[in-house]
Amino acid sequence: MAIGERVAGYATDGGTVQLGIGQLPDAAARSLQSKRGLGIWSEMVSDGVVELERAGALDPARPLCASFLFGSPDVYSWAHENPRLVMRRTEVVNDPARISAQPAMLSINTALQVDLFAQANACSVGGSVYSGFGGQPDFVVGALHSTDGHAVIALRSWHEHSGSSTIVPLIQTPVSTFQHSVVVTDVGQAEIFGRSQHAQARLLIEETADARARAALWEAAGRLGLVRPASTG
């Protein structure tokens, strides 16, 4: 919920939202319920969107656009013959040009790892395929080109089952997306868009990484050339 509240802080009344799949986008949706006049342009519509509709957060004059539904039986009951919901082909909904045309587009997605170059991995972990990257690249690009838009990657800072940081020095598996507006974890948020590689790495370590991982990340940042040398002047 703390991550969801931070993510929701990047939404504006009258803006547009895309929600990915998982607990963190759902948490963000709950924190968006106080907003008003929101639009939905999202590859997927799930329970979080239904809750936004019932909370009065969505603009009744704007259709909700998606290409597939995934959720509880309540989602399908709500969607049945709902004139507010417009289902379109993926090549329409995921078209970055159409996404960028939405006002204040807020793309909310999650990842398994983010590295110090701000690359996100949402595909595989430990040599095993976890998921395809889906529409995440399309919505990141589209949101970054939307006026007042944001492309947010939200993830926990620490993976409890493996006892490892989700902020890593360098992703070793296929990269899903990179150069987002902001990376949000339970620790904080790093606003990285337009930053230098040095500043980007520093923000990710200081603002999003678990305290248990920071020493190793600073050491790795030095090896990767992401720490500015001390001034000799």
N, C-alpha and C positions, 0 to 999 in steps of 0.2 A: 504493500500500500504506500510506503514511503517513496518508492520508485515511481509509482503511478501518479502521486501528487506532484512530484518534480516534473514529470513529463507533461502533465496537464497544464502546468504553468506556461507552456509554450503555445497554448491554444488561445485564440482570440474569439470573442463573440462575432458571429457572422462568418467565421472561417470554415474550412473544410477539413475533414478527418479521414485518414485511412488507418485501419487497425489490422495488424498482423495477427497471427495465431499464438495462443499461449496465455499463461497466467498474467504476465506483465502487461500486454496490451489490454487484457480484461480489467486489470487494476487501474490502468489509465482511463479506461472508459468510465469506471465508477467515479473517478475524480473529475471527470468532465461534466458530470450531471448538473453542476451549477452554472454552466455556460448556457448561452442562449443564441438562437439563430444559426446553429451549426448545420453544415451540409455533410453528406456522406458520399465519398467517391472512393470505393474500396474494392479490391479484388474479392475479398470475402466479407460477408455479413454474418455475425454471430450474436450470441446473447447480449454482449455489451452494447450493440447498436439498438437492440430492442429496449434495453433498460434506458438508454439515452432518449429514445422516442417517448417512453412512458414518463420520464422525468421532465419532459417539456424542453429539453435542451436543443432539439432539432427544429429547423425552420420548416413549418408546414407547407410553405410554398415551393420548396425545392424537392425534387424527386431524389430518392436514395438509389444510387447506382452501384451495382455489383455484378460479378460474373459467376459467383457461386455462394451457396449457403452452407454453413457448418455449425451445428450447435445442438441444443437440447430440443425435445419435441415442441417446446414453447416457441422456438424460432420458426419452425415450419407452420405452426398454427397461425402465428402473427403474419407470416409471409403469404399465406394462401389468399389469392385474389385481392391482395393489398394493392390498391392503385398508387400508393406512394413509392412502391418498390419497382425499380426498372432493372431487369436482368439483361445484360448485354454480353456480347462475345468478349473473350479475354483480350483480343487484339484491339478492342475499342477501349475497354476500361483500363488496360495496362499501357496504353499509348502515352509515352511521356509528354507529348505535346498537349494532349487533352488534360492530363493531370496538371501540368503547369498552368493551364488556363483557369483552374479552380482558385477562388480567392483564398489567400492565406492557408495554403495547403499544408497540413501537418501530417507527415508520414510517421507512423509509430510501428517500429519493428524490433525484433529481438535477435540475439546472436548467441553463439556458444563461446566465442572468444573475440576480443578486439586487441590488436597489437599496437605497438608504439608508433607505427606509421598510420594509425587510424584505419587499418584494414579490418573488416569484419568477416568472421567465418560463421555461417549459419548452416553449413553443409555436412561436415563430417568431424568426428572426434575419435582419437585413438585408432586411426586406421579404418574405422567403420563409417559407412555412409549413414548420416542421421536424417538428412532431408535434402531435397533439392532446394535451390535458392528461390524458386517461385517468382513472385512478382516484386520481391524486394528491390532489385536493381532498378526496375522501371519506376517505382514510386520514389526512390531516393533521388533519381535524376529529375523526375517531374517536380517534386517538392522543392528542390534547390532552385528551379527555374520559375517557381510561382512567386508572385509579389508577396512579400512578407511570409514566405513559406519556410518550413523547417523539416529536415530529415533527421529523425531521432532514432538512435539505437539504444535500447534499454536492456540491461542484463544485470544479474547479481554479480557482485564483485568477487565472490568466492564460491567455488563448487564444493559443497560439503562432503559429498560422497567420495570424491577423489582427493580431497584436501588440497586443492590447487586453485590458483588465481585464474580468473577469466580474462584479466588484463595480462597479456603475455608479451614477451619481447618481439617475436616475429612469428607470424602464422606459418605453419609448415604444411598446411592443407590448402585446397582450392579456396580462393577468396570470393566471398559473395558480393560485398560492396565496400566502398571506401569513400572518404571525404564527405562525411555527414556534417550536419550542422552542430550536433551535440551528442555526446555519449553520456548516458545517465545510469548510475548504479545506486545501490543503497548507501554508498559513501557520499556521493555528491554528483555534480555534473561538470563536464568539461566542454566548454563551448569552443570548438576547434576549427570551425569554418574560417578560411582566410588566414589561419595562423601559419607561421613557419614550422618546419619539421621539428626544430628544437623546442619551440613553445608548445606545439601540439603534444610532444612526448612528455614535457614537464607537466602540463595540465592533466594528462591521462594518469600519470603516476600520482600526482598530489591530490587530485580531486575525485578520482574514480576507483583507484586500486585499493584493495584491502591492505591494512597496515602491515600484515604478515608478509606481503609480497613486495613492499616498496624497496627494501634494500637490494634485493636481487634484480629488480627492474632498473634501479639506478645504475647498477653495475653493468647490466646488459646495454642500457642506453649509452654508456661510455664506449663499449665495444662496437656498437653500431654507429658511432659518430653522431649521436643525438644530444650530446652534452657539449655546450660551448666551452672551449678551453678557457682557463682563467686568464684574465687580462695581465699582460706583462708591463703595461704602461704605468 
